[in-house]
Amino acid sequence: MIKNNSPVSMSEALEYMKEDKSSDTDGVGFIKKFVILKAKDAKELRKKIQELDFMKIREEHISKIIDLLPESVEELNKIFIDVGLDEDESKKILEIVKEFK
């Protein structure tokens, strides 16, 4: 049953799937192959990016940043295809991401 409709990263989704005993174990195994951060770290990264309070950044962008952990401006710009980030914004996001690598 859908309780909330908001984008989450794979790490956070995995946490919800583990709580739900009726969830598909094949799905959990599949997502585990791609998860880089633990759910706790993913939530902390989400909070730090939200604290930047950039109007251009939406929840979908934050979820993709958590999933992909971009290392360069080019990688980051692939996430923000609909919005252009300036150099300062990109730099601040990448500095935060670097803390979690």
Chimera marker file (.cmm) of the C-alpha trace (Angstrom):
<marker_set name="trace">
<marker id="1" x="0.000" y="0.000" z="0.000" r="1" g="1" b="0" radius="0.5"/>
<marker id="2" x="1.318" y="3.447" z="-0.924" r="1" g="1" b="0" radius="0.5"/>
<marker id="3" x="1.472" y="5.715" z="2.101" r="1" g="1" b="0" radius="0.5"/>
<marker id="4" x="3.612" y="8.528" z="0.753" r="1" g="1" b="0" radius="0.5"/>
<marker id="5" x="4.585" y="9.532" z="-2.762" r="1" g="1" b="0" radius="0.5"/>
<marker id="6" x="8.027" y="11.081" z="-2.559" r="1" g="1" b="0" radius="0.5"/>
<marker id="7" x="11.270" y="10.177" z="-4.330" r="1" g="1" b="0" radius="0.5"/>
<marker id="8" x="13.765" y="8.164" z="-2.321" r="1" g="1" b="0" radius="0.5"/>
<marker id="9" x="17.186" y="6.814" z="-3.099" r="1" g="1" b="0" radius="0.5"/>
<marker id="10" x="17.826" y="3.110" z="-3.547" r="1" g="1" b="0" radius="0.5"/>
<marker id="11" x="19.421" y="2.977" z="-0.083" r="1" g="1" b="0" radius="0.5"/>
<marker id="12" x="16.325" y="4.434" z="1.514" r="1" g="1" b="0" radius="0.5"/>
<marker id="13" x="14.023" y="2.234" z="-0.581" r="1" g="1" b="0" radius="0.5"/>
<marker id="14" x="15.954" y="-0.833" z="0.513" r="1" g="1" b="0" radius="0.5"/>
<marker id="15" x="15.352" y="0.110" z="4.138" r="1" g="1" b="0" radius="0.5"/>
<marker id="16" x="11.592" y="0.295" z="3.505" r="1" g="1" b="0" radius="0.5"/>
<marker id="17" x="11.642" y="-3.003" z="1.623" r="1" g="1" b="0" radius="0.5"/>
<marker id="18" x="13.379" y="-4.743" z="4.521" r="1" g="1" b="0" radius="0.5"/>
<marker id="19" x="10.730" y="-3.444" z="6.940" r="1" g="1" b="0" radius="0.5"/>
<marker id="20" x="7.945" y="-4.803" z="4.732" r="1" g="1" b="0" radius="0.5"/>
<marker id="21" x="8.100" y="-8.579" z="5.202" r="1" g="1" b="0" radius="0.5"/>
<marker id="22" x="5.802" y="-9.159" z="2.222" r="1" g="1" b="0" radius="0.5"/>
<marker id="23" x="8.193" y="-7.423" z="-0.210" r="1" g="1" b="0" radius="0.5"/>
<marker id="24" x="9.900" y="-9.344" z="-2.979" r="1" g="1" b="0" radius="0.5"/>
<marker id="25" x="13.245" y="-10.760" z="-1.816" r="1" g="1" b="0" radius="0.5"/>
<marker id="26" x="14.485" y="-10.826" z="-5.422" r="1" g="1" b="0" radius="0.5"/>
<marker id="27" x="13.909" y="-7.084" z="-5.577" r="1" g="1" b="0" radius="0.5"/>
<marker id="28" x="15.893" y="-6.562" z="-2.384" r="1" g="1" b="0" radius="0.5"/>
<marker id="29" x="18.779" y="-8.613" z="-3.759" r="1" g="1" b="0" radius="0.5"/>
<marker id="30" x="18.718" y="-6.707" z="-7.031" r="1" g="1" b="0" radius="0.5"/>
<marker id="31" x="18.781" y="-3.295" z="-5.363" r="1" g="1" b="0" radius="0.5"/>
<marker id="32" x="21.615" y="-4.373" z="-3.044" r="1" g="1" b="0" radius="0.5"/>
<marker id="33" x="23.834" y="-4.801" z="-6.109" r="1" g="1" b="0" radius="0.5"/>
<marker id="34" x="23.616" y="-1.076" z="-6.836" r="1" g="1" b="0" radius="0.5"/>
<marker id="35" x="23.443" y="0.501" z="-3.383" r="1" g="1" b="0" radius="0.5"/>
<marker id="36" x="26.557" y="2.433" z="-2.454" r="1" g="1" b="0" radius="0.5"/>
<marker id="37" x="25.587" y="4.080" z="0.841" r="1" g="1" b="0" radius="0.5"/>
<marker id="38" x="23.860" y="2.733" z="3.908" r="1" g="1" b="0" radius="0.5"/>
<marker id="39" x="20.393" y="4.155" z="4.583" r="1" g="1" b="0" radius="0.5"/>
<marker id="40" x="21.688" y="6.186" z="7.550" r="1" g="1" b="0" radius="0.5"/>
<marker id="41" x="24.373" y="7.831" z="5.415" r="1" g="1" b="0" radius="0.5"/>
<marker id="42" x="21.903" y="8.399" z="2.577" r="1" g="1" b="0" radius="0.5"/>
<marker id="43" x="19.548" y="10.238" z="4.915" r="1" g="1" b="0" radius="0.5"/>
<marker id="44" x="22.399" y="12.346" z="6.245" r="1" g="1" b="0" radius="0.5"/>
<marker id="45" x="23.534" y="13.204" z="2.701" r="1" g="1" b="0" radius="0.5"/>
<marker id="46" x="19.952" y="14.115" z="1.763" r="1" g="1" b="0" radius="0.5"/>
<marker id="47" x="19.729" y="16.408" z="4.804" r="1" g="1" b="0" radius="0.5"/>
<marker id="48" x="23.018" y="18.180" z="3.999" r="1" g="1" b="0" radius="0.5"/>
<marker id="49" x="22.015" y="18.800" z="0.394" r="1" g="1" b="0" radius="0.5"/>
<marker id="50" x="18.606" y="20.087" z="1.485" r="1" g="1" b="0" radius="0.5"/>
<marker id="51" x="20.334" y="22.458" z="3.910" r="1" g="1" b="0" radius="0.5"/>
<marker id="52" x="22.033" y="24.135" z="0.939" r="1" g="1" b="0" radius="0.5"/>
<marker id="53" x="18.547" y="25.443" z="0.169" r="1" g="1" b="0" radius="0.5"/>
<marker id="54" x="19.104" y="25.798" z="-3.574" r="1" g="1" b="0" radius="0.5"/>
<marker id="55" x="15.823" y="26.452" z="-5.344" r="1" g="1" b="0" radius="0.5"/>
<marker id="56" x="16.947" y="24.496" z="-8.412" r="1" g="1" b="0" radius="0.5"/>
<marker id="57" x="17.384" y="21.211" z="-6.529" r="1" g="1" b="0" radius="0.5"/>
<marker id="58" x="14.301" y="18.997" z="-6.320" r="1" g="1" b="0" radius="0.5"/>
<marker id="59" x="13.869" y="15.796" z="-4.318" r="1" g="1" b="0" radius="0.5"/>
<marker id="60" x="14.309" y="13.732" z="-7.500" r="1" g="1" b="0" radius="0.5"/>
<marker id="61" x="17.722" y="15.311" z="-8.022" r="1" g="1" b="0" radius="0.5"/>
<marker id="62" x="18.788" y="14.586" z="-4.456" r="1" g="1" b="0" radius="0.5"/>
<marker id="63" x="17.746" y="10.937" z="-4.779" r="1" g="1" b="0" radius="0.5"/>
<marker id="64" x="19.826" y="10.544" z="-7.939" r="1" g="1" b="0" radius="0.5"/>
<marker id="65" x="22.819" y="12.251" z="-6.315" r="1" g="1" b="0" radius="0.5"/>
<marker id="66" x="22.608" y="9.724" z="-3.475" r="1" g="1" b="0" radius="0.5"/>
<marker id="67" x="22.300" y="6.805" z="-5.893" r="1" g="1" b="0" radius="0.5"/>
<marker id="68" x="25.131" y="7.858" z="-8.213" r="1" g="1" b="0" radius="0.5"/>
<marker id="69" x="27.475" y="9.876" z="-5.952" r="1" g="1" b="0" radius="0.5"/>
<marker id="70" x="28.865" y="12.000" z="-8.799" r="1" g="1" b="0" radius="0.5"/>
<marker id="71" x="32.557" y="12.867" z="-8.638" r="1" g="1" b="0" radius="0.5"/>
<marker id="72" x="32.750" y="15.587" z="-11.294" r="1" g="1" b="0" radius="0.5"/>
<marker id="73" x="30.740" y="18.501" z="-12.601" r="1" g="1" b="0" radius="0.5"/>
<marker id="74" x="30.082" y="16.549" z="-15.801" r="1" g="1" b="0" radius="0.5"/>
<marker id="75" x="28.548" y="13.649" z="-13.872" r="1" g="1" b="0" radius="0.5"/>
<marker id="76" x="26.509" y="16.047" z="-11.762" r="1" g="1" b="0" radius="0.5"/>
<marker id="77" x="25.197" y="17.858" z="-14.844" r="1" g="1" b="0" radius="0.5"/>
<marker id="78" x="23.860" y="14.555" z="-16.178" r="1" g="1" b="0" radius="0.5"/>
<marker id="79" x="21.508" y="14.500" z="-13.186" r="1" g="1" b="0" radius="0.5"/>
<marker id="80" x="20.438" y="18.118" z="-13.693" r="1" g="1" b="0" radius="0.5"/>
<marker id="81" x="19.474" y="17.896" z="-17.350" r="1" g="1" b="0" radius="0.5"/>
<marker id="82" x="16.403" y="20.099" z="-16.865" r="1" g="1" b="0" radius="0.5"/>
<marker id="83" x="18.153" y="22.750" z="-14.752" r="1" g="1" b="0" radius="0.5"/>
<marker id="84" x="21.519" y="24.436" z="-15.095" r="1" g="1" b="0" radius="0.5"/>
<marker id="85" x="23.693" y="24.704" z="-12.004" r="1" g="1" b="0" radius="0.5"/>
<marker id="86" x="26.269" y="27.429" z="-11.737" r="1" g="1" b="0" radius="0.5"/>
<marker id="87" x="29.864" y="26.659" z="-10.793" r="1" g="1" b="0" radius="0.5"/>
<marker id="88" x="29.432" y="27.538" z="-7.116" r="1" g="1" b="0" radius="0.5"/>
<marker id="89" x="26.345" y="25.341" z="-6.691" r="1" g="1" b="0" radius="0.5"/>
<marker id="90" x="28.044" y="22.393" z="-8.367" r="1" g="1" b="0" radius="0.5"/>
<marker id="91" x="31.148" y="22.835" z="-6.254" r="1" g="1" b="0" radius="0.5"/>
<marker id="92" x="29.174" y="22.866" z="-2.984" r="1" g="1" b="0" radius="0.5"/>
<marker id="93" x="27.197" y="19.739" z="-3.917" r="1" g="1" b="0" radius="0.5"/>
<marker id="94" x="30.338" y="17.853" z="-4.947" r="1" g="1" b="0" radius="0.5"/>
<marker id="95" x="32.089" y="18.824" z="-1.691" r="1" g="1" b="0" radius="0.5"/>
<marker id="96" x="29.221" y="17.336" z="0.293" r="1" g="1" b="0" radius="0.5"/>
<marker id="97" x="29.179" y="14.180" z="-1.818" r="1" g="1" b="0" radius="0.5"/>
<marker id="98" x="32.953" y="13.783" z="-1.354" r="1" g="1" b="0" radius="0.5"/>
<marker id="99" x="32.407" y="13.498" z="2.424" r="1" g="1" b="0" radius="0.5"/>
<marker id="100" x="30.377" y="10.321" z="1.895" r="1" g="1" b="0" radius="0.5"/>
<marker id="101" x="32.719" y="8.474" z="-0.463" r="1" g="1" b="0" radius="0.5"/>
<link id1="1" id2="2" r="1" g="1" b="0" radius="0.2"/>
<link id1="2" id2="3" r="1" g="1" b="0" radius="0.2"/>
<link id1="3" id2="4" r="1" g="1" b="0" radius="0.2"/>
<link id1="4" id2="5" r="1" g="1" b="0" radius="0.2"/>
<link id1="5" id2="6" r="1" g="1" b="0" radius="0.2"/>
<link id1="6" id2="7" r="1" g="1" b="0" radius="0.2"/>
<link id1="7" id2="8" r="1" g="1" b="0" radius="0.2"/>
<link id1="8" id2="9" r="1" g="1" b="0" radius="0.2"/>
<link id1="9" id2="10" r="1" g="1" b="0" radius="0.2"/>
<link id1="10" id2="11" r="1" g="1" b="0" radius="0.2"/>
<link id1="11" id2="12" r="1" g="1" b="0" radius="0.2"/>
<link id1="12" id2="13" r="1" g="1" b="0" radius="0.2"/>
<link id1="13" id2="14" r="1" g="1" b="0" radius="0.2"/>
<link id1="14" id2="15" r="1" g="1" b="0" radius="0.2"/>
<link id1="15" id2="16" r="1" g="1" b="0" radius="0.2"/>
<link id1="16" id2="17" r="1" g="1" b="0" radius="0.2"/>
<link id1="17" id2="18" r="1" g="1" b="0" radius="0.2"/>
<link id1="18" id2="19" r="1" g="1" b="0" radius="0.2"/>
<link id1="19" id2="20" r="1" g="1" b="0" radius="0.2"/>
<link id1="20" id2="21" r="1" g="1" b="0" radius="0.2"/>
<link id1="21" id2="22" r="1" g="1" b="0" radius="0.2"/>
<link id1="22" id2="23" r="1" g="1" b="0" radius="0.2"/>
<link id1="23" id2="24" r="1" g="1" b="0" radius="0.2"/>
<link id1="24" id2="25" r="1" g="1" b="0" radius="0.2"/>
<link id1="25" id2="26" r="1" g="1" b="0" radius="0.2"/>
<link id1="26" id2="27" r="1" g="1" b="0" radius="0.2"/>
<link id1="27" id2="28" r="1" g="1" b="0" radius="0.2"/>
<link id1="28" id2="29" r="1" g="1" b="0" radius="0.2"/>
<link id1="29" id2="30" r="1" g="1" b="0" radius="0.2"/>
<link id1="30" id2="31" r="1" g="1" b="0" radius="0.2"/>
<link id1="31" id2="32" r="1" g="1" b="0" radius="0.2"/>
<link id1="32" id2="33" r="1" g="1" b="0" radius="0.2"/>
<link id1="33" id2="34" r="1" g="1" b="0" radius="0.2"/>
<link id1="34" id2="35" r="1" g="1" b="0" radius="0.2"/>
<link id1="35" id2="36" r="1" g="1" b="0" radius="0.2"/>
<link id1="36" id2="37" r="1" g="1" b="0" radius="0.2"/>
<link id1="37" id2="38" r="1" g="1" b="0" radius="0.2"/>
<link id1="38" id2="39" r="1" g="1" b="0" radius="0.2"/>
<link id1="39" id2="40" r="1" g="1" b="0" radius="0.2"/>
<link id1="40" id2="41" r="1" g="1" b="0" radius="0.2"/>
<link id1="41" id2="42" r="1" g="1" b="0" radius="0.2"/>
<link id1="42" id2="43" r="1" g="1" b="0" radius="0.2"/>
<link id1="43" id2="44" r="1" g="1" b="0" radius="0.2"/>
<link id1="44" id2="45" r="1" g="1" b="0" radius="0.2"/>
<link id1="45" id2="46" r="1" g="1" b="0" radius="0.2"/>
<link id1="46" id2="47" r="1" g="1" b="0" radius="0.2"/>
<link id1="47" id2="48" r="1" g="1" b="0" radius="0.2"/>
<link id1="48" id2="49" r="1" g="1" b="0" radius="0.2"/>
<link id1="49" id2="50" r="1" g="1" b="0" radius="0.2"/>
<link id1="50" id2="51" r="1" g="1" b="0" radius="0.2"/>
<link id1="51" id2="52" r="1" g="1" b="0" radius="0.2"/>
<link id1="52" id2="53" r="1" g="1" b="0" radius="0.2"/>
<link id1="53" id2="54" r="1" g="1" b="0" radius="0.2"/>
<link id1="54" id2="55" r="1" g="1" b="0" radius="0.2"/>
<link id1="55" id2="56" r="1" g="1" b="0" radius="0.2"/>
<link id1="56" id2="57" r="1" g="1" b="0" radius="0.2"/>
<link id1="57" id2="58" r="1" g="1" b="0" radius="0.2"/>
<link id1="58" id2="59" r="1" g="1" b="0" radius="0.2"/>
<link id1="59" id2="60" r="1" g="1" b="0" radius="0.2"/>
<link id1="60" id2="61" r="1" g="1" b="0" radius="0.2"/>
<link id1="61" id2="62" r="1" g="1" b="0" radius="0.2"/>
<link id1="62" id2="63" r="1" g="1" b="0" radius="0.2"/>
<link id1="63" id2="64" r="1" g="1" b="0" radius="0.2"/>
<link id1="64" id2="65" r="1" g="1" b="0" radius="0.2"/>
<link id1="65" id2="66" r="1" g="1" b="0" radius="0.2"/>
<link id1="66" id2="67" r="1" g="1" b="0" radius="0.2"/>
<link id1="67" id2="68" r="1" g="1" b="0" radius="0.2"/>
<link id1="68" id2="69" r="1" g="1" b="0" radius="0.2"/>
<link id1="69" id2="70" r="1" g="1" b="0" radius="0.2"/>
<link id1="70" id2="71" r="1" g="1" b="0" radius="0.2"/>
<link id1="71" id2="72" r="1" g="1" b="0" radius="0.2"/>
<link id1="72" id2="73" r="1" g="1" b="0" radius="0.2"/>
<link id1="73" id2="74" r="1" g="1" b="0" radius="0.2"/>
<link id1="74" id2="75" r="1" g="1" b="0" radius="0.2"/>
<link id1="75" id2="76" r="1" g="1" b="0" radius="0.2"/>
<link id1="76" id2="77" r="1" g="1" b="0" radius="0.2"/>
<link id1="77" id2="78" r="1" g="1" b="0" radius="0.2"/>
<link id1="78" id2="79" r="1" g="1" b="0" radius="0.2"/>
<link id1="79" id2="80" r="1" g="1" b="0" radius="0.2"/>
<link id1="80" id2="81" r="1" g="1" b="0" radius="0.2"/>
<link id1="81" id2="82" r="1" g="1" b="0" radius="0.2"/>
<link id1="82" id2="83" r="1" g="1" b="0" radius="0.2"/>
<link id1="83" id2="84" r="1" g="1" b="0" radius="0.2"/>
<link id1="84" id2="85" r="1" g="1" b="0" radius="0.2"/>
<link id1="85" id2="86" r="1" g="1" b="0" radius="0.2"/>
<link id1="86" id2="87" r="1" g="1" b="0" radius="0.2"/>
<link id1="87" id2="88" r="1" g="1" b="0" radius="0.2"/>
<link id1="88" id2="89" r="1" g="1" b="0" radius="0.2"/>
<link id1="89" id2="90" r="1" g="1" b="0" radius="0.2"/>
<link id1="90" id2="91" r="1" g="1" b="0" radius="0.2"/>
<link id1="91" id2="92" r="1" g="1" b="0" radius="0.2"/>
<link id1="92" id2="93" r="1" g="1" b="0" radius="0.2"/>
<link id1="93" id2="94" r="1" g="1" b="0" radius="0.2"/>
<link id1="94" id2="95" r="1" g="1" b="0" radius="0.2"/>
<link id1="95" id2="96" r="1" g="1" b="0" radius="0.2"/>
<link id1="96" id2="97" r="1" g="1" b="0" radius="0.2"/>
<link id1="97" id2="98" r="1" g="1" b="0" radius="0.2"/>
<link id1="98" id2="99" r="1" g="1" b="0" radius="0.2"/>
<link id1="99" id2="100" r="1" g="1" b="0" radius="0.2"/>
<link id1="100" id2="101" r="1" g="1" b="0" radius="0.2"/>
</marker_set>
